[in-house]
Amino acid sequence: MSELIYAGSLKTLEDEGAKVIKGGSHAIAVFVHEKQVYAVDNRCPHMGFPLHTGSLCNGILTCHWHHARFDIKSGGTLDPWADDIPTYPVHIKEDEVWVHPVPYNKVTIEKLRQRLREGLEQNISLVIAKSVVGLMEGGFPATEIAKVGVDFGTTHHQNGWGSGLTILTAMTNVLPKLDKTGQILALFHGLVHVARESSGMGTRFLLGSLPVTDEMNAQSFDQLSEWYRHCVEVRDPQGAERVLLTTIELGFTNEQIADMMMTAITDHFYVNTGHTLDFHNKAFEIHDQIGFEDRPYVLSSLLPGIGNVSRSEESHSWQSPVNLVKPLMDAFKELPDIFANVSSIEDTDVDEAALIEQILSDDALKTVNMMLDALKSGVSPARLAQLVALAAAERISRFHMQNDFRDWITVLHTFTHAHAVHESLRRSTTPELTRAVFHGAMSVYLDRFLNTPAARRPEPKDVEAEPQNPSELLEMMNQQQQVAESAGWVVNYLASGGDKSELFNTLGHALLREDAEFHSFQMFEAAIVEHEHWEIEDSELASHAQETLIIAVTRFLAGHAPTAREMPHTARIAMRLHRGEKLFEDE
């Protein structure tokens, strides 16, 4: 019995009622109840309060801090917001009570995965946080954690793909830029938003594909694509779903299906202020992270939203005082011929900086013509999309605080749409998807009034000094109205040779320590990913682009901080509990 721990004589325990013994690195509470001896972990699994101070009545052990209730025999909790408590084998030899320090119900990776699922189902943030912490500390892959959220969110939300799944995908994309604490926070935020968005929304059931026959072959894809396009055109999500599921059933590639879906979206201009295309791009991005096992649920989750979207060509601002619709439609007629002849065109020098300035100008028709000329000169659609995304970021970097606060979101929508177009064209290039590059450029044009006046681009100071500690930026963002100051700080940090990886991690924490709303997550991810694309180039434009993107994301985050910080506080509780800290004592 050398591995057992002596708890005392049975008579002594009966007199004391409860006794705490040391079981390795943790304490075990031993109770005598109705002439039986029970041993449980002394830390309440909810928030760590010592259970030996609780009440034991009628077989129920109640914690006195938040009144979590546990079956003293099995350790099971009656409260879904708490967790089951570990119980330990008890051996009685004559009058001596011994406890085996290895619990019956060990916490395993599979139990943590199940607990995460329960946290999502019950929409309980602390349960989600504790599950994420346990899984990450247990070495479970972060992408597999995200997959649990994607599986849940695409199934238990009748309205389909929304901001929660977009946040989760965006945060999964930026995990390599964050330290371990940041990764935990990123996944936690994404999963909580999925849970909140899905709460009470009901389960979504797939309609199923059309009957698949032996006559269906590669030629069937063109017919199915035409049907799909028509269903989206007439806002028929159910018909579109059946056609989509049929293409999946027939084994068509992700690239083919993406082209089909994106074509239907880009038949109209800047649909739903860019959200629809952005959501589509994110759905394909998460596939790259978690695999294609759940492709039917993930891709079909995009379709409930097509029934009620805005189409910008129908809006007054796209038709007057300058009619943008007709010149764009005329330009789009040229795209098939440009694509057909691009292989025979030699790549020529295009003044990309001048093209960006033109996109930012107040002459939209000239912008359309210059963009067409750039494509004819051999500039790839993906590169053109990258330049439009940079122009959109420039709007944010020069966004003046004289504007209405809500107009941050206007320039943000243009940038995240342009980023989504860029990423989509990197995946697959078609004339139809290239139309979205022009949609984005026209949105940049329409946003021009938000740079009147334009905020000054900060200049570096004291560049010979040692780089400042990034924690200073976090301290600065503890106060409101620090937009210009924060931008000036990062410019000086970069000019003095500051480490970009530290800066990106710090900006990540500036986001994740807040009760951030949807658009802030979009902004951070889009800026970081676009910066990564420019980082591989060595040119004056690339250096300017990288600084612009960093200024833009810094100003946006500073403009939306501080908040109440309720969500990160919940995550910190989970991390402290995992470390065994006593929350009921002062830090």
C-alpha positions in Angstrom: 0.0 0.0 0.0 3.0 2.3 -0.4 1.4 4.2 -3.3 -1.7 5.0 -1.1 -2.0 8.1 1.1 -3.0 7.7 4.7 -6.1 9.9 5.5 -6.5 8.9 9.2 -8.6 6.6 11.2 -12.2 6.1 10.3 -13.4 7.3 13.7 -11.3 10.5 13.4 -12.7 11.2 10.0 -16.3 10.7 11.2 -15.7 13.2 14.0 -14.1 15.8 11.6 -16.5 15.4 8.7 -14.0 16.4 6.1 -10.2 16.3 5.9 -7.7 17.6 3.4 -4.7 15.4 2.4 -1.9 16.0 0.0 -2.1 14.0 -3.2 1.0 14.8 -5.2 0.7 18.3 -6.5 -2.9 18.7 -5.5 -5.1 18.5 -2.4 -7.8 15.8 -1.9 -10.8 16.3 0.3 -11.9 13.2 2.2 -15.5 13.0 3.4 -17.5 10.6 5.6 -21.1 10.7 4.5 -23.8 8.2 5.6 -21.2 5.8 6.9 -19.3 5.8 3.5 -16.0 7.4 2.8 -15.5 9.5 -0.4 -12.4 11.3 -1.7 -12.6 14.1 -4.3 -10.3 16.7 -5.7 -10.4 19.6 -3.2 -10.6 22.3 -6.0 -14.0 23.1 -7.3 -13.7 22.4 -11.0 -15.8 25.6 -11.7 -13.4 28.2 -10.3 -11.1 26.4 -7.8 -12.7 27.1 -4.4 -11.8 24.6 -1.7 -14.5 22.0 -1.5 -13.8 20.8 2.0 -15.5 24.1 3.2 -18.6 23.2 1.2 -21.8 21.5 2.4 -22.6 17.8 1.9 -26.2 16.8 2.2 -28.2 13.9 0.8 -25.3 12.9 -1.4 -24.8 16.3 -3.0 -21.6 18.3 -2.3 -22.2 22.0 -2.8 -19.4 24.6 -3.3 -20.0 27.7 -1.2 -18.5 30.2 -3.8 -20.9 29.8 -6.7 -23.1 26.9 -5.5 -21.9 24.3 -8.0 -23.4 20.9 -7.0 -21.7 17.5 -7.3 -22.7 13.9 -6.8 -20.2 12.9 -4.1 -20.1 9.3 -5.4 -19.4 9.9 -9.1 -18.1 13.5 -9.0 -20.7 14.4 -11.7 -22.0 17.9 -11.6 -25.7 18.9 -11.8 -24.7 22.3 -13.3 -23.6 22.5 -16.9 -21.4 25.6 -16.3 -19.3 23.6 -13.8 -17.3 20.5 -14.7 -17.3 17.0 -13.1 -14.9 16.7 -10.2 -12.2 14.0 -10.0 -12.9 11.3 -7.5 -10.4 8.9 -6.0 -10.5 5.3 -4.9 -10.8 4.8 -1.1 -9.5 1.7 0.7 -10.4 0.9 4.3 -8.1 -1.5 6.1 -9.4 -2.3 9.6 -9.9 1.3 11.0 -7.4 3.0 8.6 -8.6 5.0 5.6 -6.2 5.1 2.6 -6.7 7.1 -0.7 -5.2 6.2 -4.0 -4.1 9.5 -5.6 -4.9 8.5 -9.2 -8.5 9.6 -10.0 -11.1 7.4 -11.5 -12.1 10.0 -14.0 -9.0 11.4 -15.5 -9.2 14.5 -17.8 -8.3 13.3 -21.3 -8.1 15.0 -24.6 -11.3 13.3 -25.7 -13.1 14.5 -22.6 -11.8 18.1 -23.2 -13.0 17.9 -26.8 -16.4 16.7 -25.6 -16.5 19.5 -23.0 -15.7 22.1 -25.7 -18.6 20.8 -27.7 -20.8 21.1 -24.6 -19.6 24.6 -24.0 -20.5 25.5 -27.6 -23.9 23.9 -27.2 -24.7 25.6 -23.9 -23.0 28.9 -25.0 -21.0 29.0 -21.8 -17.8 31.1 -22.2 -15.9 29.7 -19.2 -16.4 26.1 -20.3 -15.1 27.0 -23.8 -12.1 28.8 -22.3 -11.2 25.9 -20.0 -11.5 23.4 -22.8 -9.3 25.4 -25.1 -6.7 25.9 -22.4 -6.7 22.2 -21.5 -6.5 21.1 -25.2 -3.7 23.6 -26.1 -1.7 22.7 -23.0 -2.2 19.0 -23.8 -0.7 19.5 -27.2 -3.9 19.1 -29.2 -3.5 20.8 -32.6 -5.0 24.2 -32.8 -6.5 23.5 -36.2 -8.4 20.5 -34.7 -9.8 22.8 -32.0 -11.0 25.2 -34.7 -12.5 22.2 -36.5 -14.8 21.5 -33.5 -16.1 25.1 -33.8 -16.5 24.9 -37.6 -18.4 21.6 -37.3 -20.7 23.0 -34.7 -21.2 26.4 -36.3 -22.0 25.1 -39.8 -24.5 22.6 -38.4 -26.3 24.5 -35.6 -27.1 27.8 -37.2 -30.0 27.8 -39.6 -29.0 31.2 -41.0 -25.7 29.7 -42.1 -22.2 31.2 -42.2 -21.9 34.4 -40.4 -19.5 36.6 -38.4 -18.7 33.9 -35.8 -17.3 31.5 -38.3 -15.5 34.3 -40.1 -13.8 35.4 -36.8 -12.8 31.8 -36.0 -11.3 31.4 -39.5 -9.5 34.7 -39.3 -8.0 33.9 -35.9 -7.0 30.4 -37.1 -5.1 32.1 -40.0 -3.1 34.3 -37.7 -2.1 31.8 -35.1 1.5 31.6 -36.3 1.9 35.3 -35.5 0.9 34.9 -31.9 2.6 33.5 -28.8 0.9 30.6 -26.9 -1.3 32.9 -24.8 -2.3 34.8 -27.9 -3.2 31.5 -29.7 -5.4 30.5 -26.8 -7.1 33.9 -26.8 -7.6 33.8 -30.5 -9.3 30.4 -30.6 -11.4 31.3 -27.5 -12.7 34.5 -29.1 -13.5 32.7 -32.3 -15.3 29.8 -30.6 -17.3 32.1 -28.3 -18.5 34.1 -31.2 -19.6 30.9 -33.0 -21.4 29.8 -29.8 -23.2 33.1 -29.4 -24.2 33.3 -33.0 -25.6 29.8 -33.0 -27.4 30.0 -29.7 -31.1 29.3 -30.2 -30.7 29.2 -34.0 -31.7 25.6 -34.5 -30.0 22.7 -36.4 -29.5 23.0 -40.1 -30.2 19.9 -42.2 -28.8 19.3 -45.6 -31.3 19.0 -48.5 -29.2 16.4 -50.3 -27.9 16.3 -53.9 -29.9 15.7 -57.0 -30.0 12.0 -58.1 -26.6 11.2 -59.5 -26.8 9.1 -62.7 -24.2 7.3 -64.9 -24.8 9.8 -67.6 -23.4 12.7 -65.5 -19.8 13.5 -66.5 -17.4 16.4 -66.8 -19.8 18.2 -69.2 -22.4 18.1 -66.5 -20.5 20.7 -64.5 -21.2 23.5 -67.0 -24.9 22.8 -66.8 -24.8 22.6 -63.0 -22.9 25.9 -62.9 -25.5 27.5 -65.0 -28.3 26.3 -62.7 -26.4 27.4 -59.6 -25.8 30.9 -61.1 -29.5 31.2 -61.9 -30.5 30.1 -58.3 -28.3 32.7 -56.8 -29.6 35.3 -59.3 -33.2 34.7 -58.2 -32.2 34.4 -54.5 -33.2 30.7 -54.3 -30.9 29.3 -51.6 -32.6 25.8 -51.5 -32.2 25.3 -55.2 -28.6 26.5 -55.0 -27.9 24.1 -52.2 -29.1 21.0 -54.1 -27.0 22.0 -57.1 -23.9 22.6 -54.9 -24.3 19.3 -53.1 -24.6 17.6 -56.5 -21.2 19.0 -57.7 -19.6 17.8 -54.4 -21.3 14.3 -54.9 -19.9 14.1 -58.4 -16.4 14.8 -57.1 -15.7 18.1 -58.8 -12.6 19.9 -57.4 -12.6 22.7 -54.9 -11.2 25.0 -57.6 -14.1 24.2 -59.9 -16.7 24.7 -57.1 -15.0 27.9 -55.9 -15.2 29.3 -59.5 -18.8 28.3 -59.7 -19.7 30.0 -56.4 -17.6 33.1 -56.9 -19.0 33.7 -60.4 -22.5 33.8 -59.0 -21.5 36.3 -56.3 -19.6 38.6 -58.7 -22.5 38.7 -61.2 -23.5 41.6 -59.0 -21.4 44.5 -57.5 -20.0 44.6 -54.0 -22.7 42.3 -52.7 -23.8 43.0 -49.1 -21.0 45.6 -48.7 -18.4 42.9 -49.4 -19.4 40.5 -46.7 -20.8 37.8 -49.0 -17.5 37.4 -51.0 -15.5 37.7 -47.8 -17.5 34.9 -46.2 -17.1 32.7 -49.3 -13.3 33.2 -49.2 -13.2 32.4 -45.5 -15.1 29.1 -46.1 -12.5 28.0 -48.6 -9.7 29.2 -46.3 -10.8 27.1 -43.4 -10.8 24.1 -45.6 -7.1 24.7 -46.2 -6.7 24.6 -42.4 -8.9 21.7 -41.3 -9.3 19.6 -44.5 -12.3 18.8 -46.7 -14.1 16.2 -44.6 -17.0 18.6 -43.9 -17.2 20.3 -47.3 -21.0 19.8 -47.8 -21.8 21.4 -44.5 -19.2 24.2 -44.7 -19.9 25.3 -48.3 -23.7 24.9 -48.1 -23.7 27.1 -45.0 -22.9 30.1 -47.3 -26.3 29.8 -49.1 -28.9 30.8 -46.5 -27.4 34.3 -46.7 -28.0 34.8 -50.5 -31.7 35.2 -50.1 -31.4 38.7 -48.6 -28.4 40.6 -49.9 -27.8 44.1 -51.2 -26.5 44.6 -54.7 -24.5 47.8 -55.1 -25.3 48.4 -58.8 -28.9 49.0 -57.6 -27.8 51.7 -55.1 -27.9 55.5 -55.9 -24.3 56.1 -55.0 -23.1 53.7 -57.7 -25.3 55.4 -60.4 -25.1 59.1 -59.5 -23.6 61.7 -59.7 -21.1 59.4 -61.6 -22.6 56.3 -63.3 -20.1 53.6 -62.4 -22.3 50.7 -63.5 -22.2 51.2 -67.3 -18.4 51.7 -67.6 -17.8 48.7 -65.4 -20.2 46.5 -67.5 -18.4 47.7 -70.6 -15.0 46.8 -69.1 -16.2 43.4 -68.0 -17.0 42.6 -71.7 -13.3 43.0 -72.4 -12.1 40.6 -69.7 -12.5 37.3 -71.6 -10.5 38.6 -74.6 -7.8 39.9 -72.2 -7.6 36.5 -70.5 -7.5 34.7 -73.9 -4.5 36.8 -75.1 -2.6 37.3 -71.9 -0.2 34.4 -72.5 1.0 36.1 -75.7 1.6 39.5 -74.0 5.1 40.3 -72.7 5.2 41.6 -69.1 5.8 45.3 -69.3 6.7 47.8 -66.7 3.6 49.2 -65.1 3.9 52.1 -62.7 2.1 50.5 -59.8 2.5 53.4 -57.5 0.9 55.7 -60.0 -1.9 53.1 -60.4 -2.5 53.1 -56.7 -2.7 56.9 -56.7 -5.2 56.7 -59.5 -7.4 54.3 -57.6 -7.3 56.7 -54.7 -8.2 59.7 -57.0 -11.6 61.2 -57.8 -11.6 60.1 -61.4 -13.3 56.7 -61.4 -13.6 56.3 -65.1 -9.9 56.9 -65.7 -9.2 54.3 -62.9 -11.3 51.7 -64.8 -9.4 52.3 -68.0 -6.0 52.2 -66.2 -6.8 48.9 -64.6 -7.9 47.4 -67.9 -4.6 48.6 -69.4 -2.6 47.1 -66.6 -4.3 43.7 -67.2 -3.6 44.0 -71.0 0.1 44.8 -70.1 0.5 41.6 -68.3 -0.3 42.5 -64.7 -2.0 39.5 -63.2 -5.5 39.8 -61.7 -4.1 38.7 -58.3 -1.5 41.5 -58.4 -4.1 44.0 -59.4 -6.2 42.9 -56.5 -3.2 43.3 -54.2 -2.8 46.9 -55.4 -6.5 47.6 -54.8 -6.2 46.1 -51.3 -3.3 48.4 -50.6 -5.2 51.4 -51.8 -8.1 50.4 -49.5 -5.6 50.1 -46.6 -4.4 53.6 -47.4 -7.9 54.9 -46.8 -7.8 53.5 -43.3 -4.3 54.7 -42.6 -5.4 58.3 -43.5 -8.9 58.1 -41.9 -9.4 61.3 -40.1 -11.0 61.4 -36.6 -13.2 64.3 -37.8 -15.3 61.6 -39.5 -18.3 60.0 -37.8 -17.0 57.0 -35.8 -19.2 54.6 -37.6 -17.4 55.4 -40.9 -14.5 53.3 -39.7 -16.6 50.4 -40.8 -17.2 51.9 -44.2 -13.4 51.9 -45.1 -13.0 48.6 -43.3 -15.6 46.9 -45.5 -13.8 48.0 -48.6 -10.4 46.8 -47.3 -11.6 43.4 -46.2 -13.5 42.9 -49.4 -10.4 43.8 -51.4 -8.3 41.4 -49.3 -10.8 38.6 -49.8 -10.7 39.2 -53.6 -6.9 39.1 -53.5 -6.9 35.8 -51.6 -9.5 34.3 -53.9 -7.6 35.2 -57.0 -4.5 33.6 -55.6 -6.5 30.4 -55.3 -8.1 30.5 -58.7 -8.2 33.1 -61.5 -11.2 33.6 -63.8 -12.6 36.6 -65.8 -15.7 36.5 -63.6 -13.9 36.7 -60.3 -11.6 39.5 -61.7 -14.7 41.6 -61.9 -14.6 41.9 -58.1 -11.2 43.7 -58.4 -13.0 46.5 -60.2 -15.9 46.4 -57.6 -13.3 46.9 -54.9 -11.6 49.8 -56.7 -14.9 51.6 -57.1 -15.6 51.2 -53.4 -12.2 52.8 -52.7 -13.3 55.6 -55.0 -16.6 56.1 -53.2 -14.8 56.2 -49.8 -12.7 59.1 -50.9 -14.7 61.6 -48.8 -13.5 59.9 -45.7 -10.0 61.1 -46.4 -11.2 64.7 -46.6 -9.4 65.9 -44.6 -6.8 63.2 -44.6 -5.0 62.3 -41.4 -1.3 63.0 -41.6 1.0 60.1 -42.1 3.3 60.0 -39.0 7.0 60.6 -39.4 9.6 58.7 -37.4 11.4 60.5 -34.5 14.6 59.5 -32.6 15.4 56.8 -35.1 18.9 56.4 -33.6 17.4 55.4 -30.2 16.9 51.8 -29.2 13.5 50.4 -30.2 10.8 50.8 -27.5 9.2 48.0 -25.6 6.0 46.9 -27.4 4.3 46.9 -24.0 4.3 50.7 -24.3 1.9 50.4 -27.2 -0.5 48.3 -25.1 -0.3 50.9 -22.3 -1.1 53.7 -24.8 -4.1 51.8 -26.0 -5.5 51.6 -22.4 -6.8 55.1 -23.1 -9.3 56.3 -25.7 -8.5 58.7 -28.5 -4.9 57.5 -29.0 -5.2 56.8 -32.7 -2.6 59.3 -33.9 -0.3 58.6 -31.0 -0.4 54.8 -31.5 0.3 55.2 -35.2 3.3 57.5 -34.4 4.6 55.0 -31.9 4.7 52.1 -34.4 6.3 54.2 -37.2 9.0 55.2 -34.7 9.4 51.6 -33.6 9.8 50.4 -37.1 12.2 53.1 -38.1 14.5 52.4 -35.1 14.7 48.7 -36.1 12.0 47.2 -33.9 11.3 43.5 -34.3 8.1 43.1 -36.5 7.3 39.7 -35.0 7.1 41.2 -31.5 5.0 44.0 -32.9 2.5 41.7 -34.6 2.2 39.6 -31.4 1.6 42.8 -29.5 -1.0 44.1 -31.9 -2.6 40.7 -31.6 -2.8 41.1 -27.9 -4.1 44.6 -28.3 -7.0 43.0 -30.2 -7.5 39.9 -28.1 -7.5 41.7 -24.7 -10.6 43.6 -25.8 -14.3 42.6 -26.2 -13.6 43.2 -29.9 -16.4 43.3 -32.4 -16.5 41.5 -35.7 -14.7 44.1 -37.8 -11.7 44.4 -35.6 -10.9 40.7 -36.1 -11.3 41.2 -39.8 -9.0 44.2 -39.8 -6.2 42.5 -37.9 -6.2 39.3 -40.0 -6.5 41.1 -43.4 -3.7 43.5 -42.6 -1.3 40.8 -41.3 -1.9 38.5 -44.3 -1.6 41.4 -46.8 1.6 42.5 -45.1 3.0 38.9 -45.4 2.5 39.1 -49.2 4.4 42.3 -49.5 7.2 41.1 -47.2 8.6 38.8 -49.9 9.4 41.8 -52.1 12.3 44.2 -51.9 11.2 47.5 -53.4 10.2 51.0 -52.4 6.6 50.2 -53.0 6.8 47.1 -50.9 8.3 49.0 -48.0 5.6 51.7 -48.3 2.9 49.0 -48.4 4.1 47.2 -45.3 4.2 50.4 -43.3 0.8 51.5 -44.6 -0.7 48.2 -43.5 0.8 48.4 -40.0 -0.3 52.0 -39.6 -3.8 51.1 -40.8 -4.3 48.2 -38.4 -2.8 50.1 -35.5 -5.0 53.1 -36.0 -8.1 50.9 -36.3 -7.4 48.9 -33.1 -6.6 52.1 -31.2 -9.8 53.7 -32.4 -11.8 50.8 -30.9 -10.1 50.5 -27.5 -10.4 50.1 -24.6 -13.5 48.1 -23.9 -14.9 46.4 -20.8 -12.6 43.4 -21.5 -15.1 40.8 -20.1 -14.2 38.0 -22.6 -10.4 38.0 -22.0 -11.0 38.1 -18.3 -12.9 34.8 -18.6 -10.0 33.4 -20.6 -7.5 34.5 -17.9 -9.6 32.8 -15.3 -9.3 29.6 -17.3 -5.6 29.9 -17.6 -5.1 30.6 -13.9 -7.2 27.6 -13.0 -5.1 25.4 -15.3 -2.0 26.6 -13.5 -3.6 25.8 -10.1 -3.8 29.4 -8.9 -6.3 30.3 -6.2 -8.7 32.8 -7.7 -10.4 33.4 -4.4 -7.3 35.0 -3.0 -5.7 38.3 -4.1 -3.3 38.0 -6.9 
